Amino acid sequence: MHVFDANPLIVKELKARGVVVRHDSYNHSYPHCWRCAEPLVYRAISSWFVQVTAFRDRMVELNQQIRWVPEHIKEGSFGKWLANARDWSISRNRFWGSPIPVWRSDNPEYPRIDVYGSIADLQRDFGVEVTDLHRPYVDDLVRPNPDDPTGLSSMRRVPEVLDCWFESGSMPFAQVHYPFENAEWFESHYPGDFIVEYIGQTRGWFYTLHVLATALFDRPSFNTCVSHGIVLGDDGQKMSKSLNNYPDPMMVFDNYGSDAMRWYLLSSPILRGTDLMVTEEGIRDTVRQVILPIWNSWYFLSLYANAAKTSGTFRTDSTDVLDRYILAKTHDLLATLTTTLDEYDLFAACGAVRSFLDALTNWYVRRSRDRFWAGEQDAIDTLHTVLALLCRALAPLLPLTTEAVYRALTGERSVHLTDWPDAAAVPSDAELVVSMDLARDVCSSTLRLRKAHQRRVRQPLSSLQVAVAGAGRLEAFAELIADEVNVKSVQLADDVASVASYDLQVVPAALGPRLGGQVQQVIKAVKTGDWQRTDDGVVAGGVPLLDGEYALKMVVQGGGASTPLSNGAGVVVLDTALTPELEAEGVTRDLVRLVQQARREAGLQVSDRIALAGRARESVRRQVAAFQHLLTDATLATSLAWGAGEPNADLDGEPIHIAVVASTPETDTVAG
C-alpha cells in the first residue's frame, strides 16, 4: 500500500490496540518533487559514499585560492558548507545513469570487491570486448569469483548508478577523456578560469567540482566563480518552465531584442547574490535607458555628419571644453570597465555605463547641437571617437547593438574582432570632470526646481544663485549653465551660509533608546543653537547624533525657490518671478519648438532653409516680434509672414497656424 494511504489505517489500528497516547496533526513544510509536485517518500536504503570527511580540511584550505563574486560566498555559504561537509552519497537506485564501476561477489561467504578504472581493465578480466558502458549491457559482464575455490560464486556489478552530480563534478576532466587522452591540454587548462551558476550550486555543482578536484588533483577546480541570486518569475516564485511564470523569451526578443534581456540580467543586483524578479517592464526600461541612448547617439552623428558632407575620424585632440570633457569621461569609463570586468563585477560595470550614457546623451550631445548643426569637425570627430571606443568596451555586454553601430560607424568587419580599448589612448582630465559634473549637478537640481514650480524649460527666468564650496570652478561654465537652465544670469558664491542655513530637527523617539536621560540635553541644545555639522554628521550639546535621530532642513535667506545639490554640499536658488519680457521670450521659444516639429513632419533635412508663415492673435504676434531673430535663426527661416490659415497647433493654450516650406535663394514661396 502507498505509504500516505497507509497512514490513517495505521493510526486506526494502533487506536484499536489501545496504545495511542495522543493523536494530533501538525502542519509543516514538506518536500515535494519539483517536476511533478508530488510529495516525496522517504525510505532507508544502503548507499555508496565518498569519504569527504577524510580530506575536508584540505577542501577548506584550497577554497582560499578561489576568487568568489560576491566575495562573502567564500567564507559564507560555501565556506561554511565545506567546514561542515559530510560524506557524500554518490549512488542512486535507478536505471538511467552512469553505472557505478564496482563488481561484488554474490556470495558473502567469499567476499570480494573489484573497482574498475578503464575499459581495458574490464576487457582484461572479463575476456570480452566492451563497447557500451551503460545498462543493461554492462550488467551482462559476469565472471567467476577468483576468491571462491568452489567456483560457484560470481562477480556481478552492483545495481546502483552514479549521482548525476558526480558526473557534473567530473566535467573538467571527463569532457576531454582525461587521463586516457589530452593529458597535455588538460594540464594547461585546469583549473578553469571562470564558472558561473546560481547561489544554490554552493551545495551542488560548485561543491562537487571542488570535492573531486581536491580528492583527485589536490587543487581547486576553478579560479573564479560568480554566484548569482535566484531568477524569479513575475509572480515572485522561482522561475520555472512548468509554472510558465516569465515573459515569453521569443516575444521579448522580437519586441525588445536579445541585448535588452542580456543587459537586464547583467546589470541587475542578481550578480550581487540577491534574487531578481524578471518583468517585461524591466526589460523595456533597459531599451529606454541604455540601448536607445547608444543608438540615438549614432543616429544623431550620422544625421549631422551627412548634412555636413563629412565623416568622423578617430581623434582625441580637440580643444573645445565639451569635447575634452566627454573624452575625459570616456577615459574614466574605460578604466572603470577594465577594473570592474577584470574583477567580474558586472553590476558595477553596468552602473558605470549608465552614468556615462547620461553624460553623453543628456549633456554632451544636447549641449553640442549647435556645433553639429554647423558641421564643426571637432565635434563630429569627438563623437565618432567616443562611440567607437564605447562600442568596443560594451561589446561583451551588448554584442548585437555594438556590432551594428560599430560596423556602420567604422566600416570595419566586426567590433568583436577588435582589441579591448586602452584607457591610456584617451586623455584624462580629472579636474575638468569634477568641475563639469558639478555644473551638471547644478543644472539638474535647477531643472527639478523648475518642474516643482511649474516653470517650463523654454520659459526664460531672470537669475540663478549657486552656493557651493569651490564655486570658482564653475566660473568657466556660468554661461553654459545659464543657457542649459534658461536664466539670464548666474551668481556664484563659495559660502553656502551666505545663501542658506540649516534648521536641525531631532527625533526624540529615536534618541530615547540610545541616549536615555541625555535626550533633554540634546533638545535644549538644539533650541539654543548649540549644535554643529561635522564630517560625520551632527553634534548637539556635545552629543554626536546618528542617522535617523535627526533631520536637517535647508532654509534659504530671502525669496526664490531653492534646493540642495545632489551631494548635499551646496544649494541653488532660482528666481521664478516672470516679467512681460520674459514671458514674450518664452512664447517665442515655444513657437520654435512647434516650427521644428513642422519641419520634421514636412520631411525637411536639418540643413534645409525654410520660409515660415503663421497665423496667431495680435498679442502673440507682438510678443514674437521682439524676439523674431531668435525664431528665424533657430529654425533656419529666411522669412516670416503672418497671414490666414486654420489653426493646426497649440501654443500654450493659444490656437495658432504654422506652415513651412523649403526655401531657396531664388524663391521664397510658402505652402500653407
MOTA-V780414 format. One line per field, one symbol per residue. phi: phi as a letter, one per 20 degrees, with the letter a starting at -180 (. if undefined). psi: psi as a letter, one per 40 degrees, with the letter a starting at -180 (. if undefined). A space follows every 50 residues. Layout:
# MOTA-V780414
phi: ???
psi: ???
This chain:
# MOTA-V780414
phi: .fgfffgfffgffffffmdeebccddebfbfcffedmefedebecfbece efffcgffffffffeeedcffffgeefffffffdfdgdfddcebefqeff ecdcfecffcfacddddafgffffeemcfddbeefefffffcbfffedff meececffffdfgffffffeggeffdlfefblfffffeccfffbcbafff ffdcfgffgffffffeclbfebeccedefeedffdneggbffeldbffgf ffffecnffffffgffeefgedneecefcffffffgffecffgffffffg fffefffelbcecfbcdfefffffffffffgfffffffffffemefffff fffgffffffeecffffdgfffgemffgfffffgfffffffffegfecfe fffffffffdmffaffdeeffegffcfdbffffffffffffgfffffffg ffdldgffefcfbcdcdafmfgfegfdgfffgffemcfbcddbfefffdb cddecedgfefggedlfegffffffffenebbecfeqcccmndfddgneb cddedeenenebafffemebbdcdeefddgfffffffffffggfffffgf femfffeffcddcbcbffffgfffgfcfffffffdleebccebeqfgcbc dlnefbdcccbgdcgeccecdf
psi: ihddddddddddddddefehdihihhhiihhihedeeiiihhihiiihih gdedfddddddddeehhhhideddebdddddddfiiihheiigidhihhh fhhihehedghihhhieidddddddefihheheiieddeehhiihdehed ediihihieiiihddddddedddddefiedifdddddeehiidhihiide edebddddddddddddefiieidhhhhiahhiieeeihhhddeffiihdd dddddeidddddddddeiedeeeiihhhiddddddddddddddddddddd dddddddefiiiihifeiehddddddddddddddddddddddefgddddd dddddddddddecdddeedddddefhdddddddddddddddddedddgdd ddddddddddeidideeiihhhdeehiigddddddddddddddddddddd ddefhidehiidihhhhihfdddedeedddddddefidihhihdhdeedi ihhhhigddddddddbeedddddddddeegiihidebihhfehhiiheei hhhhhhhaaiiiiiideeeaiihhheihiddddddddddddddddddddd defiidehiihhiihiiddddddddefdddddddefheihhhaiiiheih gfehhihhhiihiiddifihh.
